[in-house]
Amino acid sequence: MRIITGRARGLQLTVPKNMDVRPTADRVKESLFNIIGSKIVGAKVLDLFAGTGNLGLESWSRGAEAITFIDESKESLRLVTSNINKCRAQEACRVIKGNAVTVALRLAGAGERFDFAFCDPPYNKGWIEQIIALFPEHPFLKEGGYLIVERSAHNALPELPACLENVREQKYGETFIDFLYYSSK
């Protein structure tokens, strides 16, 4: 697993020794960031299920201004911190230990808003549904922001609240990426 392009291009990230973490494949990540394009420059990014920090650090490498990583696992947080240090991205990054739903709720309550939020949880565990359910009352995206969901082909998206619109869905084998656009209007 590597940073594909930008200021840390080609840097190999530390990966887990076990399969508790499922990093986004490089080809899927490259396609995802080609779709986002230059919108990532200057963005404030939330990586809800950080794992290794792969998506957040690719965002930083491509010009995102600030990245917040959330994970419950001590091992994942160790990997994220190690990879942040490898990239020398400490000033732009914040790491929070905790349940993604609880932390997102706390951030929304504190008035924090993000341009992009990556939701790449363990597959088929109900996390996507819980994150989406926050939006009507506790949005953590800026107006016009995107919740980018990575899910298994066997896990359909739940019914979306009126404030979220699925503007693009990409299929990569057994993996789907959904681009959910947030608008409170």
C-alpha positions as a LaTeX table, in Angstrom:
\begin{tabular}{lrrr}
\hline
Residue & $x$ (\AA) & $y$ (\AA) & $z$ (\AA) \\
\hline
Met1 & 0.00 & 0.00 & 0.00 \\
Arg2 & 1.43 & 3.32 & $-1.05$ \\
Ile3 & 0.65 & 7.01 & $-1.47$ \\
Ile4 & $-0.22$ & 7.33 & $-5.16$ \\
Thr5 & 0.52 & 10.97 & $-5.93$ \\
Gly6 & 1.23 & 14.37 & $-4.42$ \\
Arg7 & 3.82 & 15.47 & $-1.90$ \\
Ala8 & 4.34 & 11.93 & $-0.46$ \\
Arg9 & 4.08 & 10.13 & $-3.82$ \\
Gly10 & 5.37 & 6.56 & $-3.80$ \\
Leu11 & 5.79 & 6.37 & $-0.01$ \\
Gln12 & 5.05 & 2.86 & 1.26 \\
Leu13 & 2.67 & 2.91 & 4.22 \\
Thr14 & 2.92 & 0.49 & 7.13 \\
Val15 & 0.24 & $-2.20$ & 6.82 \\
Pro16 & $-1.31$ & $-4.46$ & 9.47 \\
Lys17 & 0.05 & $-7.93$ & 10.13 \\
Asn18 & $-3.46$ & $-9.33$ & 10.53 \\
Met19 & $-6.69$ & $-9.05$ & 8.56 \\
Asp20 & $-8.64$ & $-7.00$ & 11.14 \\
Val21 & $-8.01$ & $-3.99$ & 8.88 \\
Arg22 & $-8.99$ & $-4.01$ & 5.20 \\
Pro23 & $-7.14$ & $-1.15$ & 3.47 \\
Thr24 & $-8.67$ & 0.30 & 0.31 \\
Ala25 & $-6.95$ & $-1.25$ & $-2.71$ \\
Asp26 & $-4.61$ & 1.11 & $-4.61$ \\
Arg27 & $-6.64$ & 0.85 & $-7.85$ \\
Val28 & $-9.88$ & 1.73 & $-6.02$ \\
Lys29 & $-8.16$ & 4.57 & $-4.14$ \\
Glu30 & $-6.68$ & 5.97 & $-7.36$ \\
Ser31 & $-10.08$ & 5.95 & $-9.07$ \\
Leu32 & $-11.77$ & 7.52 & $-6.04$ \\
Phe33 & $-9.27$ & 10.40 & $-5.94$ \\
Asn34 & $-9.45$ & 10.88 & $-9.71$ \\
Ile35 & $-13.20$ & 11.45 & $-9.25$ \\
Ile36 & $-12.66$ & 13.91 & $-6.36$ \\
Gly37 & $-9.96$ & 15.69 & $-8.35$ \\
Ser38 & $-8.80$ & 19.13 & $-7.23$ \\
Lys39 & $-11.71$ & 19.53 & $-4.76$ \\
Ile40 & $-9.43$ & 17.90 & $-2.18$ \\
Val41 & $-6.98$ & 20.84 & $-2.25$ \\
Gly42 & $-7.43$ & 22.90 & 0.90 \\
Ala43 & $-10.14$ & 20.55 & 2.20 \\
Lys44 & $-10.88$ & 19.56 & 5.76 \\
Val45 & $-11.13$ & 15.74 & 5.81 \\
Leu46 & $-12.59$ & 13.24 & 8.29 \\
Asp47 & $-11.46$ & 9.60 & 8.11 \\
Leu48 & $-14.13$ & 7.87 & 10.21 \\
Phe49 & $-12.67$ & 4.34 & 10.28 \\
Ala50 & $-9.01$ & 5.21 & 9.79 \\
Gly51 & $-7.48$ & 1.72 & 9.83 \\
Thr52 & $-4.00$ & 2.54 & 8.49 \\
Gly53 & $-4.71$ & 6.18 & 7.59 \\
Asn54 & $-4.54$ & 5.29 & 3.89 \\
Leu55 & $-7.40$ & 7.53 & 2.65 \\
Gly56 & $-6.68$ & 10.46 & 4.95 \\
Leu57 & $-2.97$ & 10.49 & 4.10 \\
Glu58 & $-3.67$ & 10.26 & 0.36 \\
Ser59 & $-5.91$ & 13.31 & 0.88 \\
Trp60 & $-3.09$ & 15.13 & 2.68 \\
Ser61 & $-0.59$ & 14.21 & $-0.04$ \\
Arg62 & $-2.96$ & 15.65 & $-2.65$ \\
Gly63 & $-3.33$ & 18.97 & $-0.82$ \\
Ala64 & $-5.98$ & 18.59 & 1.91 \\
Glu65 & $-5.41$ & 21.13 & 4.66 \\
Ala66 & $-6.45$ & 19.18 & 7.76 \\
Ile67 & $-7.23$ & 15.53 & 8.41 \\
Thr68 & $-8.96$ & 14.03 & 11.44 \\
Phe69 & $-8.56$ & 10.28 & 11.91 \\
Ile70 & $-10.92$ & 8.23 & 14.10 \\
Asp71 & $-10.54$ & 4.61 & 15.12 \\
Glu72 & $-11.33$ & 2.45 & 18.17 \\
Ser73 & $-8.49$ & 0.00 & 17.75 \\
Lys74 & $-5.19$ & 0.70 & 19.54 \\
Glu75 & $-3.37$ & $-1.22$ & 16.78 \\
Ser76 & $-5.01$ & 0.88 & 14.06 \\
Leu77 & $-4.18$ & 4.09 & 15.89 \\
Arg78 & $-0.58$ & 2.94 & 16.20 \\
Leu79 & $-0.50$ & 2.31 & 12.42 \\
Val80 & $-2.13$ & 5.67 & 11.66 \\
Thr81 & 0.35 & 7.53 & 13.87 \\
Ser82 & 3.29 & 5.64 & 12.37 \\
Asn83 & 2.10 & 6.46 & 8.84 \\
Ile84 & 1.51 & 10.13 & 9.70 \\
Asn85 & 5.08 & 10.30 & 11.00 \\
Lys86 & 6.40 & 8.54 & 7.87 \\
Cys87 & 4.69 & 11.20 & 5.74 \\
Arg88 & 5.83 & 14.00 & 8.06 \\
Ala89 & 2.24 & 15.19 & 8.15 \\
Gln90 & 1.92 & 15.73 & 11.92 \\
Glu91 & 0.94 & 19.41 & 11.70 \\
Ala92 & $-2.05$ & 18.68 & 9.45 \\
Cys93 & $-3.31$ & 15.60 & 11.30 \\
Arg94 & $-5.31$ & 14.86 & 14.42 \\
Val95 & $-5.93$ & 11.32 & 15.73 \\
Ile96 & $-8.92$ & 10.53 & 17.95 \\
Lys97 & $-9.50$ & 7.21 & 19.71 \\
Gly98 & $-13.14$ & 6.22 & 19.90 \\
Asn99 & $-16.25$ & 4.87 & 18.29 \\
Ala100 & $-16.74$ & 6.61 & 14.92 \\
Val101 & $-20.44$ & 7.29 & 15.49 \\
Thr102 & $-19.89$ & 8.72 & 18.98 \\
Val103 & $-16.92$ & 10.87 & 17.91 \\
Ala104 & $-18.73$ & 12.14 & 14.76 \\
Leu105 & $-21.70$ & 13.08 & 16.94 \\
Arg106 & $-19.37$ & 14.93 & 19.35 \\
Leu107 & $-17.61$ & 16.76 & 16.48 \\
Ala108 & $-20.96$ & 17.77 & 14.95 \\
Gly109 & $-22.15$ & 19.01 & 18.36 \\
Ala110 & $-18.99$ & 21.11 & 18.66 \\
Gly111 & $-19.79$ & 22.72 & 15.30 \\
Glu112 & $-16.99$ & 21.02 & 13.35 \\
Arg113 & $-17.74$ & 20.58 & 9.66 \\
Phe114 & $-15.73$ & 18.75 & 7.00 \\
Asp115 & $-15.54$ & 18.98 & 3.21 \\
Phe116 & $-15.05$ & 15.22 & 2.86 \\
Ala117 & $-15.71$ & 12.31 & 5.20 \\
Phe118 & $-14.51$ & 8.82 & 4.34 \\
Cys119 & $-16.70$ & 6.03 & 5.69 \\
Asp120 & $-14.83$ & 2.77 & 5.05 \\
Pro121 & $-15.90$ & 0.60 & 7.99 \\
Pro122 & $-15.68$ & $-3.16$ & 8.48 \\
Tyr123 & $-18.16$ & $-4.57$ & 5.97 \\
Asn124 & $-21.70$ & $-5.64$ & 6.86 \\
Lys125 & $-21.62$ & $-4.53$ & 10.52 \\
Gly126 & $-24.23$ & $-1.74$ & 10.40 \\
Trp127 & $-21.71$ & 1.12 & 10.66 \\
Ile128 & $-22.73$ & 2.78 & 7.39 \\
Glu129 & $-26.36$ & 2.88 & 8.49 \\
Gln130 & $-25.41$ & 4.42 & 11.85 \\
Ile131 & $-23.24$ & 7.13 & 10.26 \\
Ile132 & $-25.93$ & 8.06 & 7.70 \\
Ala133 & $-28.56$ & 8.18 & 10.46 \\
Leu134 & $-26.64$ & 11.06 & 12.12 \\
Phe135 & $-27.18$ & 13.47 & 9.24 \\
Pro136 & $-30.71$ & 14.81 & 9.65 \\
Glu137 & $-29.99$ & 16.11 & 13.17 \\
His138 & $-26.18$ & 16.02 & 13.53 \\
Pro139 & $-24.43$ & 16.72 & 10.22 \\
Phe140 & $-20.65$ & 16.86 & 10.32 \\
Leu141 & $-20.21$ & 17.94 & 6.68 \\
Lys142 & $-20.09$ & 21.47 & 5.35 \\
Glu143 & $-22.84$ & 22.47 & 2.95 \\
Gly144 & $-21.88$ & 20.83 & $-0.36$ \\
Gly145 & $-19.56$ & 18.31 & 1.33 \\
Tyr146 & $-19.29$ & 14.62 & 0.49 \\
Leu147 & $-19.64$ & 11.47 & 2.54 \\
Ile148 & $-17.71$ & 8.84 & 0.58 \\
Val149 & $-18.83$ & 5.33 & 1.51 \\
Glu150 & $-16.93$ & 2.16 & 0.70 \\
Arg151 & $-19.07$ & $-0.95$ & 1.04 \\
Ser152 & $-19.39$ & $-4.56$ & 0.03 \\
Ala153 & $-21.58$ & $-5.43$ & $-2.98$ \\
His154 & $-23.57$ & $-7.50$ & $-0.45$ \\
Asn155 & $-24.38$ & $-4.45$ & 1.69 \\
Ala156 & $-26.91$ & $-2.11$ & 0.07 \\
Leu157 & $-27.04$ & 1.51 & 1.14 \\
Pro158 & $-29.89$ & 2.29 & 3.53 \\
Glu159 & $-32.58$ & 4.74 & 2.52 \\
Leu160 & $-30.93$ & 8.15 & 2.52 \\
Pro161 & $-32.29$ & 11.15 & 4.42 \\
Ala162 & $-33.37$ & 14.10 & 2.28 \\
Cys163 & $-30.13$ & 15.95 & 3.06 \\
Leu164 & $-27.96$ & 13.29 & 1.35 \\
Glu165 & $-28.01$ & 12.50 & $-2.36$ \\
Asn166 & $-26.09$ & 9.64 & $-3.95$ \\
Val167 & $-24.57$ & 11.52 & $-6.89$ \\
Arg168 & $-22.26$ & 8.73 & $-8.05$ \\
Glu169 & $-21.82$ & 5.02 & $-7.46$ \\
Gln170 & $-18.76$ & 3.13 & $-8.71$ \\
Lys171 & $-18.34$ & $-0.66$ & $-8.69$ \\
Tyr172 & $-14.93$ & $-2.35$ & $-8.45$ \\
Gly173 & $-15.45$ & $-6.10$ & $-8.31$ \\
Glu174 & $-17.10$ & $-6.76$ & $-4.94$ \\
Thr175 & $-16.53$ & $-3.18$ & $-3.73$ \\
Phe176 & $-18.84$ & $-0.19$ & $-4.18$ \\
Ile177 & $-17.90$ & 3.45 & $-3.63$ \\
Asp178 & $-20.81$ & 5.88 & $-3.15$ \\
Phe179 & $-20.43$ & 9.65 & $-3.29$ \\
Leu180 & $-23.12$ & 11.14 & $-1.04$ \\
Tyr181 & $-23.58$ & 14.89 & $-1.47$ \\
Tyr182 & $-24.75$ & 16.84 & 1.59 \\
Ser183 & $-27.19$ & 19.75 & 1.33 \\
Ser184 & $-29.37$ & 21.01 & 4.17 \\
Lys185 & $-31.64$ & 22.86 & 1.74 \\
\hline
\end{tabular}
